[in-house]
């Protein structure tokens, strides 16, 4: 359930409510809105004393949250959340201005990564994607450069100001990746790795959570709830396509997820059209469609030489294509009252 505080409730009144929640053996999650503060109550419903909480000073009402994902639900927070990406360019996801994150699927070497970083910044990006650790279907495929790749990403941020978005694959990598990255990415294969979700939830870094390849929307939202239940509310959802019977593309990109998430949740949602299609020629049009249907941003694979990329070259666009695409996205964003 959630405790909605009165407009103008004092910090002392909020703290008193928190103490009451803890006396019941429950946990609190405080959500500060533009007009009101909401305290989400987490734990066994049998321990929740609604009457005691309703009678506390500064409390306007106590309400049950019907959705199984309590903190990610719009019932808990009416205003849309805005998650800063980091870096020095001021990028964020969830506000009027769209997030544009671009870069290679994996960090291959220093020279190539720095070249792409400068190119995507020039094309309008505020975030740099690039995998230092790569989960691959085959154990014989390129697995990433590890910490050396993280060092290169950090160097790219220092030179360009771009926020670094990179994947963390296991609990033992969390602290290491936190030292270098601005946004921790949890990939599709790990969407239901609940121990990892808890671990990134205990950090205070923004988390970009990708939808699992066979996950329902409710499972996707509950994965976000795992992160938020550990105190980290800086979650960015990412629709990256699901596995279906279709063969003309790598995955099927269900863009209907975007307006539905905006209806049921306050969390920002961005789209990955590269993973979502698997073909570079489909990426620009799916980017346009994603912005038109309400996405809060895009994360795109971009490589200066896709033919020789070590990972996912077939779905990577070039910096020039990204630059041309940016001009079209500006027009579409303006048409739906957004900016990029």
TORKOL-4160 file (C-alpha; in steps of 0.2 Angstrom, whole numbers, padded with zeros to 4 digits, m for minus):
340
<pt num="1" X="0000" Y="0000" Z="0000"/>
<pt num="2" X="0005" Y="0018" Z="m0001"/>
<pt num="3" X="0003" Y="0033" Z="0011"/>
<pt num="4" X="m0001" Y="0049" Z="0003"/>
<pt num="5" X="0005" Y="0064" Z="0013"/>
<pt num="6" X="m0004" Y="0080" Z="0014"/>
<pt num="7" X="0002" Y="0094" Z="0003"/>
<pt num="8" X="0014" Y="0104" Z="0014"/>
<pt num="9" X="0018" Y="0089" Z="0026"/>
<pt num="10" X="0033" Y="0092" Z="0036"/>
<pt num="11" X="0049" Y="0082" Z="0036"/>
<pt num="12" X="0046" Y="0077" Z="0054"/>
<pt num="13" X="0028" Y="0071" Z="0049"/>
<pt num="14" X="0036" Y="0060" Z="0035"/>
<pt num="15" X="0049" Y="0053" Z="0047"/>
<pt num="16" X="0036" Y="0049" Z="0060"/>
<pt num="17" X="0026" Y="0039" Z="0047"/>
<pt num="18" X="0042" Y="0030" Z="0042"/>
<pt num="19" X="0045" Y="0025" Z="0060"/>
<pt num="20" X="0027" Y="0018" Z="0061"/>
<pt num="21" X="0031" Y="0008" Z="0046"/>
<pt num="22" X="0047" Y="0001" Z="0053"/>
<pt num="23" X="0038" Y="m0003" Z="0070"/>
<pt num="24" X="0027" Y="m0015" Z="0060"/>
<pt num="25" X="0042" Y="m0024" Z="0053"/>
<pt num="26" X="0040" Y="m0017" Z="0036"/>
<pt num="27" X="0051" Y="m0007" Z="0024"/>
<pt num="28" X="0047" Y="0011" Z="0017"/>
<pt num="29" X="0051" Y="0018" Z="0000"/>
<pt num="30" X="0049" Y="0037" Z="0000"/>
<pt num="31" X="0044" Y="0045" Z="m0017"/>
<pt num="32" X="0045" Y="0064" Z="m0017"/>
<pt num="33" X="0033" Y="0071" Z="m0030"/>
<pt num="34" X="0031" Y="0089" Z="m0036"/>
<pt num="35" X="0016" Y="0092" Z="m0025"/>
<pt num="36" X="0015" Y="0078" Z="m0012"/>
<pt num="37" X="0026" Y="0065" Z="m0004"/>
<pt num="38" X="0021" Y="0047" Z="m0005"/>
<pt num="39" X="0028" Y="0033" Z="0006"/>
<pt num="40" X="0027" Y="0015" Z="m0001"/>
<pt num="41" X="0025" Y="0002" Z="0012"/>
<pt num="42" X="0034" Y="m0015" Z="0007"/>
<pt num="43" X="0032" Y="m0031" Z="0016"/>
<pt num="44" X="0019" Y="m0044" Z="0022"/>
<pt num="45" X="0002" Y="m0037" Z="0021"/>
<pt num="46" X="m0003" Y="m0046" Z="0037"/>
<pt num="47" X="0008" Y="m0033" Z="0047"/>
<pt num="48" X="0001" Y="m0018" Z="0039"/>
<pt num="49" X="m0010" Y="m0008" Z="0051"/>
<pt num="50" X="m0020" Y="0004" Z="0040"/>
<pt num="51" X="m0029" Y="0013" Z="0054"/>
<pt num="52" X="m0013" Y="0017" Z="0064"/>
<pt num="53" X="m0005" Y="0025" Z="0048"/>
<pt num="54" X="m0021" Y="0035" Z="0043"/>
<pt num="55" X="m0021" Y="0043" Z="0060"/>
<pt num="56" X="m0003" Y="0049" Z="0059"/>
<pt num="57" X="m0001" Y="0068" Z="0057"/>
<pt num="58" X="0001" Y="0074" Z="0040"/>
<pt num="59" X="m0006" Y="0059" Z="0031"/>
<pt num="60" X="m0020" Y="0062" Z="0018"/>
<pt num="61" X="m0025" Y="0044" Z="0014"/>
<pt num="62" X="m0018" Y="0027" Z="0014"/>
<pt num="63" X="m0022" Y="0017" Z="m0002"/>
<pt num="64" X="m0019" Y="m0001" Z="m0008"/>
<pt num="65" X="m0009" Y="m0003" Z="m0023"/>
<pt num="66" X="m0018" Y="m0016" Z="m0035"/>
<pt num="67" X="m0004" Y="m0019" Z="m0047"/>
<pt num="68" X="0009" Y="m0032" Z="m0042"/>
<pt num="69" X="0023" Y="m0020" Z="m0045"/>
<pt num="70" X="0020" Y="m0008" Z="m0031"/>
<pt num="71" X="0034" Y="0006" Z="m0033"/>
<pt num="72" X="0034" Y="0005" Z="m0052"/>
<pt num="73" X="0016" Y="0008" Z="m0054"/>
<pt num="74" X="0008" Y="0024" Z="m0058"/>
<pt num="75" X="m0003" Y="0021" Z="m0043"/>
<pt num="76" X="0012" Y="0025" Z="m0032"/>
<pt num="77" X="0018" Y="0040" Z="m0042"/>
<pt num="78" X="0007" Y="0050" Z="m0054"/>
<pt num="79" X="0021" Y="0061" Z="m0061"/>
<pt num="80" X="0033" Y="0053" Z="m0074"/>
<pt num="81" X="0050" Y="0050" Z="m0067"/>
<pt num="82" X="0065" Y="0058" Z="m0075"/>
<pt num="83" X="0082" Y="0048" Z="m0074"/>
<pt num="84" X="0098" Y="0058" Z="m0077"/>
<pt num="85" X="0110" Y="0048" Z="m0087"/>
<pt num="86" X="0126" Y="0056" Z="m0080"/>
<pt num="87" X="0141" Y="0063" Z="m0091"/>
<pt num="88" X="0142" Y="0082" Z="m0093"/>
<pt num="89" X="0130" Y="0084" Z="m0107"/>
<pt num="90" X="0114" Y="0084" Z="m0096"/>
<pt num="91" X="0105" Y="0069" Z="m0104"/>
<pt num="92" X="0091" Y="0061" Z="m0096"/>
<pt num="93" X="0076" Y="0049" Z="m0099"/>
<pt num="94" X="0058" Y="0053" Z="m0095"/>
<pt num="95" X="0057" Y="0072" Z="m0097"/>
<pt num="96" X="0052" Y="0082" Z="m0112"/>
<pt num="97" X="0069" Y="0079" Z="m0120"/>
<pt num="98" X="0073" Y="0062" Z="m0127"/>
<pt num="99" X="0088" Y="0052" Z="m0123"/>
<pt num="100" X="0099" Y="0047" Z="m0137"/>
<pt num="101" X="0112" Y="0033" Z="m0133"/>
<pt num="102" X="0123" Y="0027" Z="m0147"/>
<pt num="103" X="0139" Y="0017" Z="m0149"/>
<pt num="104" X="0146" Y="0000" Z="m0154"/>
<pt num="105" X="0139" Y="m0016" Z="m0147"/>
<pt num="106" X="0155" Y="m0020" Z="m0139"/>
<pt num="107" X="0171" Y="m0011" Z="m0135"/>
<pt num="108" X="0184" Y="m0018" Z="m0148"/>
<pt num="109" X="0199" Y="m0007" Z="m0146"/>
<pt num="110" X="0203" Y="0011" Z="m0140"/>
<pt num="111" X="0205" Y="0020" Z="m0157"/>
<pt num="112" X="0189" Y="0013" Z="m0164"/>
<pt num="113" X="0179" Y="0017" Z="m0148"/>
<pt num="114" X="0185" Y="0035" Z="m0147"/>
<pt num="115" X="0182" Y="0038" Z="m0165"/>
<pt num="116" X="0164" Y="0032" Z="m0163"/>
<pt num="117" X="0161" Y="0042" Z="m0147"/>
<pt num="118" X="0166" Y="0058" Z="m0155"/>
<pt num="119" X="0155" Y="0054" Z="m0170"/>
<pt num="120" X="0139" Y="0050" Z="m0161"/>
<pt num="121" X="0141" Y="0065" Z="m0150"/>
<pt num="122" X="0143" Y="0076" Z="m0166"/>
<pt num="123" X="0127" Y="0067" Z="m0172"/>
<pt num="124" X="0117" Y="0072" Z="m0157"/>
<pt num="125" X="0119" Y="0058" Z="m0144"/>
<pt num="126" X="0121" Y="0062" Z="m0125"/>
<pt num="127" X="0125" Y="0044" Z="m0120"/>
<pt num="128" X="0138" Y="0031" Z="m0126"/>
<pt num="129" X="0134" Y="0013" Z="m0127"/>
<pt num="130" X="0147" Y="m0001" Z="m0128"/>
<pt num="131" X="0149" Y="m0018" Z="m0120"/>
<pt num="132" X="0165" Y="m0021" Z="m0110"/>
<pt num="133" X="0158" Y="m0038" Z="m0105"/>
<pt num="134" X="0147" Y="m0047" Z="m0118"/>
<pt num="135" X="0135" Y="m0061" Z="m0115"/>
<pt num="136" X="0136" Y="m0072" Z="m0131"/>
<pt num="137" X="0126" Y="m0087" Z="m0136"/>
<pt num="138" X="0142" Y="m0096" Z="m0141"/>
<pt num="139" X="0156" Y="m0098" Z="m0129"/>
<pt num="140" X="0168" Y="m0096" Z="m0143"/>
<pt num="141" X="0162" Y="m0079" Z="m0148"/>
<pt num="142" X="0171" Y="m0062" Z="m0143"/>
<pt num="143" X="0167" Y="m0060" Z="m0125"/>
<pt num="144" X="0172" Y="m0042" Z="m0123"/>
<pt num="145" X="0188" Y="m0033" Z="m0116"/>
<pt num="146" X="0183" Y="m0033" Z="m0098"/>
<pt num="147" X="0191" Y="m0020" Z="m0087"/>
<pt num="148" X="0201" Y="m0013" Z="m0101"/>
<pt num="149" X="0186" Y="m0010" Z="m0110"/>
<pt num="150" X="0178" Y="0000" Z="m0096"/>
<pt num="151" X="0194" Y="0011" Z="m0095"/>
<pt num="152" X="0192" Y="0015" Z="m0113"/>
<pt num="153" X="0174" Y="0020" Z="m0110"/>
<pt num="154" X="0179" Y="0031" Z="m0096"/>
<pt num="155" X="0192" Y="0039" Z="m0107"/>
<pt num="156" X="0178" Y="0042" Z="m0120"/>
<pt num="157" X="0167" Y="0050" Z="m0107"/>
<pt num="158" X="0182" Y="0062" Z="m0102"/>
<pt num="159" X="0185" Y="0067" Z="m0120"/>
<pt num="160" X="0166" Y="0069" Z="m0125"/>
<pt num="161" X="0156" Y="0072" Z="m0110"/>
<pt num="162" X="0144" Y="0057" Z="m0115"/>
<pt num="163" X="0137" Y="0046" Z="m0102"/>
<pt num="164" X="0143" Y="0029" Z="m0102"/>
<pt num="165" X="0130" Y="0015" Z="m0103"/>
<pt num="166" X="0137" Y="m0003" Z="m0101"/>
<pt num="167" X="0131" Y="m0020" Z="m0096"/>
<pt num="168" X="0135" Y="m0029" Z="m0080"/>
<pt num="169" X="0132" Y="m0047" Z="m0081"/>
<pt num="170" X="0135" Y="m0054" Z="m0064"/>
<pt num="171" X="0135" Y="m0049" Z="m0045"/>
<pt num="172" X="0154" Y="m0049" Z="m0044"/>
<pt num="173" X="0155" Y="m0036" Z="m0058"/>
<pt num="174" X="0144" Y="m0023" Z="m0050"/>
<pt num="175" X="0157" Y="m0014" Z="m0040"/>
<pt num="176" X="0169" Y="m0014" Z="m0054"/>
<pt num="177" X="0157" Y="m0008" Z="m0067"/>
<pt num="178" X="0150" Y="0006" Z="m0055"/>
<pt num="179" X="0168" Y="0013" Z="m0054"/>
<pt num="180" X="0168" Y="0017" Z="m0073"/>
<pt num="181" X="0150" Y="0018" Z="m0079"/>
<pt num="182" X="0136" Y="0031" Z="m0077"/>
<pt num="183" X="0122" Y="0019" Z="m0081"/>
<pt num="184" X="0122" Y="0000" Z="m0077"/>
<pt num="185" X="0113" Y="m0010" Z="m0091"/>
<pt num="186" X="0105" Y="m0027" Z="m0086"/>
<pt num="187" X="0103" Y="m0036" Z="m0102"/>
<pt num="188" X="0089" Y="m0047" Z="m0109"/>
<pt num="189" X="0097" Y="m0063" Z="m0103"/>
<pt num="190" X="0098" Y="m0057" Z="m0086"/>
<pt num="191" X="0081" Y="m0048" Z="m0084"/>
<pt num="192" X="0076" Y="m0062" Z="m0072"/>
<pt num="193" X="0092" Y="m0064" Z="m0063"/>
<pt num="194" X="0085" Y="m0059" Z="m0047"/>
<pt num="195" X="0101" Y="m0059" Z="m0037"/>
<pt num="196" X="0109" Y="m0047" Z="m0050"/>
<pt num="197" X="0093" Y="m0036" Z="m0049"/>
<pt num="198" X="0095" Y="m0034" Z="m0031"/>
<pt num="199" X="0113" Y="m0030" Z="m0032"/>
<pt num="200" X="0111" Y="m0016" Z="m0044"/>
<pt num="201" X="0096" Y="m0010" Z="m0034"/>
<pt num="202" X="0108" Y="m0008" Z="m0019"/>
<pt num="203" X="0119" Y="0004" Z="m0030"/>
<pt num="204" X="0113" Y="0022" Z="m0033"/>
<pt num="205" X="0118" Y="0021" Z="m0051"/>
<pt num="206" X="0104" Y="0023" Z="m0064"/>
<pt num="207" X="0099" Y="0005" Z="m0071"/>
<pt num="208" X="0094" Y="0002" Z="m0089"/>
<pt num="209" X="0084" Y="m0014" Z="m0088"/>
<pt num="210" X="0081" Y="m0023" Z="m0105"/>
<pt num="211" X="0066" Y="m0034" Z="m0108"/>
<pt num="212" X="0069" Y="m0053" Z="m0108"/>
<pt num="213" X="0067" Y="m0061" Z="m0125"/>
<pt num="214" X="0051" Y="m0071" Z="m0120"/>
<pt num="215" X="0045" Y="m0060" Z="m0105"/>
<pt num="216" X="0028" Y="m0054" Z="m0103"/>
<pt num="217" X="0025" Y="m0035" Z="m0099"/>
<pt num="218" X="0020" Y="m0040" Z="m0081"/>
<pt num="219" X="0036" Y="m0050" Z="m0079"/>
<pt num="220" X="0046" Y="m0035" Z="m0086"/>
<pt num="221" X="0038" Y="m0023" Z="m0073"/>
<pt num="222" X="0041" Y="m0035" Z="m0059"/>
<pt num="223" X="0060" Y="m0036" Z="m0064"/>
<pt num="224" X="0060" Y="m0017" Z="m0062"/>
<pt num="225" X="0051" Y="m0019" Z="m0045"/>
<pt num="226" X="0066" Y="m0030" Z="m0039"/>
<pt num="227" X="0078" Y="m0016" Z="m0042"/>
<pt num="228" X="0067" Y="m0003" Z="m0034"/>
<pt num="229" X="0063" Y="m0013" Z="m0019"/>
<pt num="230" X="0081" Y="m0012" Z="m0014"/>
<pt num="231" X="0080" Y="0007" Z="m0014"/>
<pt num="232" X="0086" Y="0012" Z="m0031"/>
<pt num="233" X="0072" Y="0021" Z="m0040"/>
<pt num="234" X="0082" Y="0026" Z="m0055"/>
<pt num="235" X="0076" Y="0013" Z="m0067"/>
<pt num="236" X="0075" Y="0015" Z="m0086"/>
<pt num="237" X="0065" Y="0002" Z="m0095"/>
<pt num="238" X="0071" Y="m0004" Z="m0112"/>
<pt num="239" X="0060" Y="m0012" Z="m0125"/>
<pt num="240" X="0072" Y="m0022" Z="m0136"/>
<pt num="241" X="0061" Y="m0034" Z="m0145"/>
<pt num="242" X="0054" Y="m0052" Z="m0141"/>
<pt num="243" X="0056" Y="m0069" Z="m0149"/>
<pt num="244" X="0042" Y="m0074" Z="m0160"/>
<pt num="245" X="0039" Y="m0086" Z="m0175"/>
<pt num="246" X="0044" Y="m0072" Z="m0187"/>
<pt num="247" X="0060" Y="m0075" Z="m0197"/>
<pt num="248" X="0063" Y="m0059" Z="m0207"/>
<pt num="249" X="0070" Y="m0050" Z="m0192"/>
<pt num="250" X="0081" Y="m0056" Z="m0177"/>
<pt num="251" X="0067" Y="m0051" Z="m0165"/>
<pt num="252" X="0050" Y="m0044" Z="m0166"/>
<pt num="253" X="0049" Y="m0026" Z="m0159"/>
<pt num="254" X="0032" Y="m0023" Z="m0151"/>
<pt num="255" X="0031" Y="m0004" Z="m0150"/>
<pt num="256" X="0014" Y="m0006" Z="m0142"/>
<pt num="257" X="0024" Y="m0009" Z="m0126"/>
<pt num="258" X="0029" Y="0010" Z="m0125"/>
<pt num="259" X="0011" Y="0018" Z="m0123"/>
<pt num="260" X="0006" Y="0004" Z="m0112"/>
<pt num="261" X="0020" Y="0006" Z="m0100"/>
<pt num="262" X="0017" Y="0025" Z="m0100"/>
<pt num="263" X="m0001" Y="0021" Z="m0095"/>
<pt num="264" X="0003" Y="0009" Z="m0081"/>
<pt num="265" X="0020" Y="0016" Z="m0074"/>
<pt num="266" X="0029" Y="0032" Z="m0071"/>
<pt num="267" X="0046" Y="0024" Z="m0076"/>
<pt num="268" X="0054" Y="0030" Z="m0092"/>
<pt num="269" X="0055" Y="0018" Z="m0107"/>
<pt num="270" X="0067" Y="0019" Z="m0121"/>
<pt num="271" X="0068" Y="0008" Z="m0137"/>
<pt num="272" X="0082" Y="m0002" Z="m0144"/>
<pt num="273" X="0078" Y="m0004" Z="m0163"/>
<pt num="274" X="0095" Y="m0013" Z="m0166"/>
<pt num="275" X="0092" Y="m0028" Z="m0156"/>
<pt num="276" X="0073" Y="m0026" Z="m0160"/>
<pt num="277" X="0076" Y="m0030" Z="m0178"/>
<pt num="278" X="0093" Y="m0036" Z="m0181"/>
<pt num="279" X="0095" Y="m0027" Z="m0198"/>
<pt num="280" X="0103" Y="m0010" Z="m0200"/>
<pt num="281" X="0091" Y="m0005" Z="m0214"/>
<pt num="282" X="0076" Y="m0007" Z="m0202"/>
<pt num="283" X="0084" Y="0004" Z="m0188"/>
<pt num="284" X="0080" Y="0021" Z="m0194"/>
<pt num="285" X="0062" Y="0018" Z="m0198"/>
<pt num="286" X="0059" Y="0009" Z="m0181"/>
<pt num="287" X="0068" Y="0024" Z="m0172"/>
<pt num="288" X="0055" Y="0036" Z="m0180"/>
<pt num="289" X="0041" Y="0025" Z="m0175"/>
<pt num="290" X="0047" Y="0023" Z="m0157"/>
<pt num="291" X="0048" Y="0042" Z="m0155"/>
<pt num="292" X="0031" Y="0044" Z="m0163"/>
<pt num="293" X="0023" Y="0032" Z="m0151"/>
<pt num="294" X="0030" Y="0040" Z="m0135"/>
<pt num="295" X="0047" Y="0032" Z="m0132"/>
<pt num="296" X="0058" Y="0042" Z="m0120"/>
<pt num="297" X="0073" Y="0039" Z="m0130"/>
<pt num="298" X="0083" Y="0027" Z="m0141"/>
<pt num="299" X="0098" Y="0016" Z="m0138"/>
<pt num="300" X="0106" Y="0012" Z="m0155"/>
<pt num="301" X="0121" Y="0002" Z="m0161"/>
<pt num="302" X="0132" Y="0013" Z="m0171"/>
<pt num="303" X="0149" Y="0007" Z="m0178"/>
<pt num="304" X="0161" Y="0016" Z="m0190"/>
<pt num="305" X="0164" Y="0000" Z="m0200"/>
<pt num="306" X="0150" Y="m0012" Z="m0197"/>
<pt num="307" X="0156" Y="m0025" Z="m0210"/>
<pt num="308" X="0171" Y="m0028" Z="m0198"/>
<pt num="309" X="0163" Y="m0026" Z="m0181"/>
<pt num="310" X="0167" Y="m0041" Z="m0169"/>
<pt num="311" X="0148" Y="m0041" Z="m0163"/>
<pt num="312" X="0132" Y="m0037" Z="m0171"/>
<pt num="313" X="0138" Y="m0028" Z="m0187"/>
<pt num="314" X="0123" Y="m0032" Z="m0197"/>
<pt num="315" X="0112" Y="m0022" Z="m0185"/>
<pt num="316" X="0124" Y="m0007" Z="m0183"/>
<pt num="317" X="0121" Y="0009" Z="m0192"/>
<pt num="318" X="0135" Y="0021" Z="m0197"/>
<pt num="319" X="0138" Y="0038" Z="m0189"/>
<pt num="320" X="0133" Y="0046" Z="m0205"/>
<pt num="321" X="0116" Y="0037" Z="m0205"/>
<pt num="322" X="0114" Y="0042" Z="m0187"/>
<pt num="323" X="0117" Y="0060" Z="m0191"/>
<pt num="324" X="0105" Y="0060" Z="m0205"/>
<pt num="325" X="0092" Y="0051" Z="m0194"/>
<pt num="326" X="0094" Y="0064" Z="m0180"/>
<pt num="327" X="0087" Y="0078" Z="m0192"/>
<pt num="328" X="0071" Y="0067" Z="m0195"/>
<pt num="329" X="0069" Y="0063" Z="m0177"/>
<pt num="330" X="0069" Y="0081" Z="m0172"/>
<pt num="331" X="0054" Y="0084" Z="m0183"/>
<pt num="332" X="0045" Y="0069" Z="m0176"/>
<pt num="333" X="0049" Y="0074" Z="m0158"/>
<pt num="334" X="0042" Y="0091" Z="m0161"/>
<pt num="335" X="0026" Y="0084" Z="m0168"/>
<pt num="336" X="0023" Y="0074" Z="m0152"/>
<pt num="337" X="0028" Y="0089" Z="m0141"/>
<pt num="338" X="0045" Y="0082" Z="m0137"/>
<pt num="339" X="0063" Y="0087" Z="m0140"/>
<pt num="340" X="0079" Y="0078" Z="m0145"/>
